[in-house]
């Protein structure tokens, strides 16, 4: 993502006594201060086109189906919250089509999208999902690749590289916390899946650095 600074805003920081023709005139001093840094949208979705999110887990990195659905719901919820598209299909339909594919995984994402009448597919591929260890030596993380496919034209809209836009998220679990609670490991995995979904959606809208979810590169 590209960082930029919001347009400068005027703020009254102080008042100063200005001497003018022997008279003291008190007037406010204005300083131009920069707003918070923001991440620009890397791609703007066409809000008028019917869109679906497809979470693909070809290497079975997610240990439970609930995590795949949780990641999907996080992407969808964030897209809806930001009103990125007017018509967003339920991504579970795309998952069902993929799971029922009898071609041995040969169905393309374009074909998948067309089968459920989607004009655009936001294709989220899970490359790696790291589960936390009870000792806390390994922290939970998720690595994704995000692509946007035009099913009508059978073309890749985003990014330029066909391999996709890499996104990584991670979380910090207090050492021993997973071992001390039966559901802590599951909760940590759900939290990371949720963050991954939000991070994927954030590629499509401008947001402040304090709201940014994905790990930042060096």
Order of alpha helices (4+ residues) and beta strands (2+ residues): beta-beta-beta-beta-beta-alpha-beta-alpha-alpha-beta-beta-beta-beta-alpha-alpha-beta
